[in-house]
């Protein structure tokens, strides 16, 4: 007879297989069968033995852990917490009537009495609180309220999505306007009333809205919020799709909402990840922007940006900073107006990241002209002028830089590339003056107006680069033609000296003919590519696919969104990385 543990393992494995092979949405324009691997049919699900389900013989702590693992797998596959409009007329007094989504935690809580008891007593399952305004405001609010009651003291991940909604025509506004329905404002106020008493348990907080009117409403409430003692992630994202922002606009477009605020009473001691997208705060009086691990500033007009001293104090106060993302933002003013010296190091032990060796965090005691971001791993730069970029790079050293993303337009960047990006920092001395990009491993270029010679010089510097990502939709031909001998006039660099460590390429908007030439040239130079990732928008026919698969060890297709990541098959370790706070196994 099959042992209970063996039967249990088969049931769990079968369920995981079904989750993995479940139907995926079709991708527009992708009709060729050869592009898609055939899906295996789900295996037969073994029936539990007659004497009862072996899963229920497990201790509740183990079953609870399995539930958390299952929920994490669903979150990793980007499943959403949906609501069912058909339930809007049901009895509001029934908690179950409003939990009509098909999310993992709700599903397992309806299997049987035992599973329900375990699920409801597992706070981690209910800690993702997603709320929205608009047509789905009422059910999402009730669901959030029910989830909060089940989380006990567990840390929370809060996400608020603000959609304008006019009940008179029962439509959700698809674009920003000066009309702000009072219903939406009232809904947002109710959401804040529900969530603010739990601020001390917030671990993640994200607010997204198209109109800054609602951000101002939320920021006023957050100014008086209790301390966010557990907060690690803060994301405030203002998406105004219709507003045509010129690079580096000078004036904040909403004067009545320009006043900045200090949030959470200036008390967020564990904050590590900050993303302010079109939203500003009181830079001068905010003291919790320290010990950050990632920092994003995006789309700020000049008059609401942090000052030179405030910006570089944030960087200097975060010795463990690993990711910095600047998109049409940065220090206030023009580089030629910036002070000659950086602000002095903060005299406060709280600015020291305990995970960073003291030697890394030590800064000169006197005023200096540049700082070392010793742990910076990833740098993203978008929509900056050459002058702004040169001013920034002349002030920072990044010895551990691993990944660089570039997206520039509206200027000519040849001089910047040659004199600042690939040249040794001006403070380096000695005979071995290496480029600041010598140790770079990954490079992504979306847009970069420059000469073919500057492109070749950039590539020649990247002697340790392993992965390159190019968008053929927005880049000039020399960015990929330089890989092909005799293609670029005036560039005579031998291919066998071009990116000698490169083994992976990711492309968007390419063609089979171009990719064949690149792959073939790398093979002839003795530097074959090992992996090639191609977006579905590229013009690749079946013959191209077959030829490329013969020449490259790994060939994969992906949807061409800028946000898409690509990975190899996930390891078991990456799948089971779930938080087990409170579980003692």
C-alpha positions in Angstrom: 0.0 0.0 0.0 1.2 3.5 -0.8 2.4 5.3 2.3 0.5 8.5 3.4 3.7 10.5 2.8 4.2 9.1 -0.6 0.6 9.7 -1.6 0.8 13.2 -0.2 3.9 13.9 -2.2 2.2 12.7 -5.4 -0.8 14.9 -4.7 1.3 18.0 -4.1 3.5 17.3 -7.2 0.4 16.8 -9.3 -1.0 20.1 -8.1 2.2 21.9 -8.8 2.3 20.4 -12.3 -1.2 21.6 -13.0 -0.3 25.1 -11.7 2.8 25.1 -14.1 1.0 23.9 -17.2 -2.2 25.8 -16.8 -3.4 27.8 -19.8 -1.7 31.0 -20.6 -3.2 34.0 -22.4 -2.5 34.1 -26.1 0.1 36.7 -27.3 -1.2 38.9 -30.1 0.4 38.3 -33.4 2.0 35.0 -32.4 0.4 32.3 -34.5 3.3 30.2 -35.5 3.2 26.9 -33.6 7.0 26.5 -33.8 7.5 29.5 -31.5 5.7 27.8 -28.6 6.6 24.5 -26.9 3.7 22.0 -26.8 2.2 21.9 -23.3 2.2 18.6 -21.5 -1.2 17.4 -20.3 -1.6 17.5 -16.6 -0.9 14.2 -15.0 -3.7 12.2 -13.3 -4.4 13.4 -9.8 -4.2 10.4 -7.4 -7.3 10.0 -5.2 -6.8 10.2 -1.5 -7.1 6.9 0.3 -10.5 5.9 1.6 -9.5 6.3 5.2 -9.1 10.1 4.7 -6.9 12.7 3.2 -3.2 12.2 4.3 -2.7 16.0 4.2 -5.0 16.5 7.1 -2.8 14.2 9.2 0.0 16.8 9.0 0.6 19.2 11.9 -1.2 22.6 11.3 2.2 24.3 11.2 3.3 22.2 8.1 0.0 22.7 6.3 0.2 26.4 7.0 3.7 26.5 5.5 2.4 24.7 2.4 -0.3 27.3 2.1 2.2 30.2 2.3 4.4 28.4 -0.3 1.5 28.0 -2.7 0.5 31.6 -2.3 4.0 32.7 -3.0 4.1 30.7 -6.2 0.9 32.3 -7.3 2.3 35.8 -6.6 5.5 34.9 -8.5 3.4 34.0 -11.5 1.8 37.4 -11.4 -1.7 36.2 -10.6 -4.0 38.9 -9.4 -6.6 39.2 -6.7 -9.8 39.6 -8.8 -13.3 40.5 -7.7 -16.6 39.3 -9.1 -19.1 42.0 -10.0 -21.9 39.4 -9.7 -21.4 39.4 -6.0 -21.9 43.1 -5.5 -25.5 42.6 -4.5 -24.9 40.0 -1.9 -25.2 40.4 1.8 -22.5 42.8 3.0 -22.7 41.4 6.5 -21.2 38.1 5.3 -17.4 38.1 5.1 -17.5 35.2 2.7 -19.8 37.0 0.4 -17.2 39.6 -0.4 -14.3 37.1 -0.7 -15.2 35.9 -4.1 -11.8 36.1 -5.8 -10.0 33.0 -6.9 -6.7 33.8 -5.2 -4.9 30.9 -3.6 -5.6 31.9 0.0 -9.3 32.2 -0.6 -9.4 28.9 -2.6 -7.7 26.8 0.1 -9.9 28.4 2.8 -12.9 26.9 1.1 -11.7 23.3 0.7 -12.8 21.9 4.1 -13.3 22.9 7.7 -9.8 21.9 8.7 -8.1 23.8 5.9 -10.3 26.8 6.6 -9.3 26.9 10.2 -5.6 26.6 9.3 -5.8 29.2 6.5 -7.7 31.8 8.7 -5.1 31.2 11.4 -2.2 31.9 9.0 -1.7 35.7 9.0 0.8 35.6 6.1 -1.9 34.5 3.7 -3.9 37.7 4.1 -1.0 40.2 4.4 -1.2 41.4 0.7 -3.8 44.3 0.9 -4.8 45.6 -2.5 -7.4 48.4 -2.6 -8.7 50.5 -5.4 -11.2 53.3 -6.0 -13.7 53.4 -8.8 -16.2 50.8 -9.7 -14.5 48.1 -7.6 -14.0 50.3 -4.6 -16.7 48.7 -2.4 -15.8 45.1 -2.8 -12.1 45.8 -2.6 -12.6 47.8 0.5 -14.6 45.0 2.2 -12.1 42.5 1.1 -9.3 44.6 2.6 -11.2 45.0 5.8 -11.7 41.2 6.1 -8.0 40.5 5.3 -6.9 43.0 8.0 -8.9 41.2 10.6 -7.1 38.0 9.8 -3.5 39.3 9.7 -3.3 39.9 13.5 0.1 41.5 14.0 1.7 40.3 10.8 3.6 42.9 8.6 1.4 44.2 5.7 2.0 45.0 2.0 -0.3 47.8 1.0 -1.2 48.8 -2.5 -3.7 51.5 -3.5 -4.7 52.1 -7.1 -6.7 55.3 -7.6 -9.1 55.4 -10.6 -11.4 58.3 -11.3 -15.0 57.1 -11.4 -18.2 59.0 -12.3 -21.3 57.2 -11.0 -23.5 59.3 -13.3 -22.2 57.6 -16.4 -20.9 54.5 -14.6 -17.5 54.8 -16.3 -14.0 55.0 -15.2 -12.0 57.9 -16.6 -9.3 56.5 -18.9 -7.3 59.7 -18.9 -6.5 62.5 -16.5 -8.6 65.6 -16.4 -9.3 68.6 -14.2 -12.5 66.9 -13.0 -12.1 65.1 -9.8 -15.3 63.2 -8.9 -16.1 63.6 -5.2 -16.9 59.9 -5.1 -13.3 59.1 -5.8 -12.0 61.5 -3.2 -14.4 60.1 -0.6 -13.4 56.5 -1.5 -9.7 57.4 -1.0 -10.4 59.0 2.3 -12.2 55.9 3.5 -9.3 53.7 2.3 -6.8 55.9 4.3 -9.1 55.8 7.3 -9.1 52.0 7.1 -5.3 51.6 6.7 -3.7 54.4 8.7 -4.4 52.8 12.1 -2.2 49.9 10.9 0.8 52.1 9.8 3.0 50.5 12.4 2.6 47.1 10.6 3.2 48.4 7.0 6.2 46.7 5.4 5.4 47.8 1.9 3.3 50.8 0.8 2.5 51.7 -2.8 0.2 54.4 -4.1 -0.5 54.9 -7.8 -2.7 57.6 -9.3 -2.9 59.6 -12.5 -4.1 62.8 -11.0 -1.8 64.6 -8.5 -5.0 65.9 -6.8 -5.3 62.5 -5.1 -1.7 62.3 -4.2 -2.0 65.6 -2.4 -4.9 64.2 -0.5 -3.0 61.1 0.5 0.2 63.0 1.3 -1.7 65.2 3.7 -3.0 62.1 5.5 0.5 60.4 5.5 2.0 63.6 7.1 0.0 62.9 10.2 0.3 59.1 10.1 1.7 57.2 13.0 5.3 56.0 12.8 6.0 53.4 10.1 8.3 51.4 12.3 8.4 48.3 10.0 8.3 50.1 6.6 10.9 48.8 4.1 9.4 49.7 0.7 7.8 53.0 -0.2 6.5 53.6 -3.7 4.6 56.8 -4.7 3.9 56.7 -8.5 2.2 59.5 -10.3 1.4 58.5 -13.9 0.1 61.4 -15.9 0.1 59.9 -19.4 -1.3 62.9 -21.2 1.1 65.5 -19.8 3.9 66.2 -22.3 6.9 66.8 -20.0 10.0 68.2 -21.6 13.3 66.9 -20.3 14.1 68.8 -17.1 10.9 71.0 -16.9 11.4 74.0 -14.6 8.1 74.4 -12.9 5.8 72.0 -11.0 2.6 71.8 -13.1 0.2 71.8 -10.1 1.0 74.9 -8.1 -1.8 74.4 -5.6 -0.4 71.1 -4.6 3.3 72.0 -4.6 3.7 72.2 -0.8 6.0 69.3 0.3 5.4 67.1 3.3 7.3 65.1 5.8 5.7 61.6 6.0 5.1 59.3 9.0 6.2 62.0 11.5 9.7 61.5 10.2 9.8 58.0 11.7 10.5 55.1 9.2 13.7 53.6 10.7 13.8 50.4 8.5 13.1 52.0 5.1 15.4 50.5 2.5 13.7 50.9 -0.9 12.2 54.2 -2.1 10.6 55.0 -5.5 9.2 58.5 -6.0 7.8 58.7 -9.5 6.5 62.2 -10.2 6.0 62.8 -6.5 8.1 64.9 -4.2 8.4 65.2 -0.4 10.0 67.7 2.0 13.7 66.9 1.2 15.1 69.4 3.6 13.3 68.2 6.7 13.0 64.5 6.0 15.5 62.5 8.0 14.5 58.9 7.2 16.1 58.8 3.7 19.2 56.9 4.9 20.6 53.4 4.8 18.7 52.9 1.5 19.4 49.9 -0.7 17.5 51.2 -3.7 16.5 54.7 -4.6 14.5 55.9 -7.6 13.8 59.5 -8.5 11.7 60.0 -11.7 10.0 62.9 -13.5 10.6 65.9 -11.2 10.5 69.4 -12.3 13.5 71.5 -11.3 11.6 73.4 -8.6 10.7 70.3 -6.6 13.9 68.4 -6.8 16.2 68.0 -3.8 19.0 70.5 -3.6 22.6 69.5 -4.4 23.4 69.1 -0.7 20.2 67.2 0.0 20.6 64.8 -2.9 24.2 63.9 -2.2 23.5 63.7 1.6 20.9 61.0 0.8 23.6 59.1 -1.2 26.3 59.5 1.4 23.9 58.5 4.1 23.2 55.2 2.4 26.6 53.3 2.3 24.7 50.1 1.4 23.0 51.6 -1.7 22.9 48.9 -4.5 20.5 50.4 -7.0 20.2 54.0 -8.2 17.6 55.0 -10.8 17.5 58.6 -12.1 14.9 59.4 -14.8 14.5 63.1 -15.6 15.4 63.9 -12.0 18.3 64.5 -9.7 19.8 67.5 -7.9 18.2 70.9 -8.4 19.9 73.3 -10.8 22.5 73.1 -13.5 25.8 71.4 -13.0 27.8 74.6 -13.5 25.8 76.1 -10.6 26.6 73.2 -8.2 29.0 73.8 -5.3 32.6 72.8 -5.7 32.5 70.5 -2.7 30.1 67.8 -1.5 28.2 68.2 1.8 30.2 66.8 4.8 29.5 63.2 6.0 26.6 63.0 8.5 27.8 62.8 12.1 25.3 60.1 13.0 25.9 56.4 13.6 22.4 55.7 12.4 23.5 56.3 8.9 25.7 53.3 9.0 24.3 50.1 7.3 25.2 47.2 9.6 25.6 44.9 6.6 28.4 47.1 5.2 31.9 46.8 6.6 33.0 49.9 8.4 35.9 50.3 6.0 33.5 50.7 3.1 31.4 53.2 5.0 34.2 55.4 6.1 34.3 58.8 4.5 36.9 61.6 4.6 36.4 64.0 7.5 37.1 67.0 5.3 35.1 68.4 2.4 35.8 66.6 -0.8 34.8 66.8 -4.5 33.5 63.2 -4.9 32.2 60.3 -3.0 32.5 56.5 -3.4 29.4 54.5 -3.7 31.2 51.4 -2.8 28.3 48.9 -2.9 26.4 50.4 -5.9 25.6 47.4 -8.2 23.0 48.8 -10.6 22.7 52.3 -12.2 19.8 53.4 -14.4 20.0 56.7 -16.2 17.1 58.0 -18.4 16.2 61.3 -20.0 19.2 63.3 -18.7 21.1 66.0 -20.5 24.8 65.3 -21.2 25.7 68.2 -18.8 23.6 66.7 -16.0 25.2 63.2 -16.5 28.7 64.6 -16.7 28.1 66.6 -13.5 26.8 63.6 -11.7 29.5 61.2 -12.8 32.2 63.7 -11.9 31.0 63.5 -8.3 30.8 59.7 -7.7 33.0 56.6 -7.9 31.3 53.3 -8.4 33.9 50.5 -8.1 31.3 47.7 -7.8 29.1 48.7 -10.7 27.7 45.6 -12.3 24.7 46.7 -14.4 24.1 49.9 -16.4 20.9 50.9 -18.2 20.8 53.9 -20.6 17.9 55.6 -22.2 18.7 59.1 -23.6 17.2 61.2 -26.3 17.0 64.8 -27.6 20.7 65.4 -27.3 24.0 64.3 -28.8 26.0 62.2 -26.4 29.3 61.5 -28.2 31.4 63.9 -26.1 29.8 62.6 -22.9 30.6 59.0 -23.8 34.2 59.8 -24.7 35.0 62.2 -21.9 32.9 61.0 -19.0 31.3 57.6 -19.4 34.2 55.5 -20.6 37.1 57.6 -19.6 38.9 57.0 -16.2 37.5 59.2 -13.4 39.6 62.3 -13.2 40.7 61.6 -9.6 42.3 58.3 -10.5 46.1 58.4 -10.7 48.9 56.0 -11.5 49.8 54.2 -14.7 46.8 51.8 -15.0 44.0 54.3 -15.5 41.0 52.0 -16.1 37.7 53.1 -17.5 34.9 53.4 -15.0 33.1 50.7 -17.0 35.9 48.1 -17.1 34.2 45.8 -14.6 30.7 46.2 -16.0 28.9 42.9 -16.6 25.5 43.9 -17.9 24.5 46.7 -20.3 21.1 47.7 -21.5 20.7 50.5 -24.1 17.3 51.8 -25.2 18.3 55.1 -26.8 21.7 56.8 -27.1 22.3 59.3 -29.9 26.0 59.4 -30.8 28.5 58.7 -33.6 29.5 55.2 -34.8 33.0 55.8 -33.6 31.7 56.5 -30.0 29.7 53.3 -30.1 32.8 51.3 -31.1 34.8 53.1 -28.4 32.1 52.3 -25.8 32.1 48.6 -26.8 35.9 48.5 -26.8 35.9 49.5 -23.1 33.6 46.7 -22.0 36.2 44.0 -21.8 34.3 42.1 -19.0 30.8 42.6 -20.3 28.8 39.3 -20.3 25.2 40.4 -21.2 24.0 43.2 -23.6 20.4 44.2 -24.3 19.7 46.3 -27.3 16.4 47.8 -28.6 16.6 47.8 -32.4 13.4 49.8 -32.5 15.0 52.9 -31.1 18.7 52.5 -31.7 20.7 53.4 -34.9 22.1 50.6 -37.0 25.7 51.0 -35.9 24.8 49.7 -32.4 24.5 46.2 -33.9 26.3 46.6 -37.2 29.5 47.1 -35.4 29.4 43.4 -34.6 29.6 42.7 -38.3 33.0 43.3 -40.1 33.0 46.0 -42.8 29.5 47.2 -41.9 30.3 50.4 -40.2 32.4 53.0 -42.2 35.4 54.3 -40.3 35.3 51.6 -37.6 38.0 49.0 -38.2 38.1 47.4 -34.7 38.6 43.6 -35.1 35.6 41.6 -34.0 37.7 39.3 -31.9 38.5 42.3 -29.7 34.9 43.4 -29.4 33.2 42.4 -26.1 35.4 39.4 -25.6 33.5 38.2 -22.5 30.0 38.5 -24.1 27.9 35.4 -23.9 24.3 36.6 -23.8 22.4 39.0 -26.0 18.8 40.2 -25.6 17.2 42.1 -28.5 14.0 43.8 -29.4 12.7 44.7 -32.9 15.4 42.8 -34.8 15.2 40.6 -37.9 16.4 37.1 -38.7 18.9 38.3 -41.3 20.6 40.7 -38.8 20.8 38.2 -36.0 22.2 35.6 -38.3 25.0 38.0 -39.3 25.8 38.9 -35.7 25.8 35.3 -34.5 27.9 34.2 -37.5 30.4 37.0 -37.0 30.8 36.1 -33.3 31.4 32.4 -34.2 34.0 33.3 -36.8 35.8 35.5 -34.3 35.9 32.7 -31.8 33.5 34.4 -29.5 30.2 32.5 -29.9 27.1 33.6 -28.1 25.7 31.1 -25.6 22.2 32.6 -25.1 20.0 34.7 -27.3 16.7 36.2 -26.2 14.4 37.6 -28.9 11.1 39.5 -28.4 8.0 38.3 -30.3 8.0 41.6 -32.3 11.2 40.7 -34.1 10.9 39.4 -37.7 12.0 35.8 -37.3 10.8 33.1 -39.6 11.0 29.3 -39.1 14.2 29.0 -41.1 15.9 31.8 -39.0 14.8 30.1 -35.8 16.2 26.7 -36.9 19.5 28.2 -38.0 19.9 30.2 -34.8 19.1 27.2 -32.6 21.9 25.3 -34.3 24.4 28.1 -33.6 23.3 29.2 -30.1 23.0 26.9 -27.1 20.0 28.7 -25.6 17.4 30.5 -27.7 14.2 32.0 -26.0 11.4 34.3 -27.0 9.8 36.9 -24.8 7.1 39.6 -24.9 8.8 42.8 -25.7 7.9 44.9 -22.7 10.6 47.1 -21.1 9.6 45.6 -17.8 10.1 41.9 -18.8 12.9 40.0 -17.2 14.4 36.9 -18.5 15.8 34.0 -16.5 16.8 30.4 -16.9 14.6 27.7 -15.4 14.0 28.7 -11.8 16.0 26.8 -9.3 14.3 25.1 -6.4 15.9 27.7 -4.1 14.3 30.6 -5.9 10.9 29.0 -5.7 10.9 28.3 -2.0 12.2 31.8 -0.9 9.2 32.7 1.1 9.1 34.5 4.4 8.4 32.2 7.3 8.2 34.7 10.1 6.3 33.1 13.0 6.7 29.6 11.7 8.8 27.3 13.9 9.3 24.0 12.2 
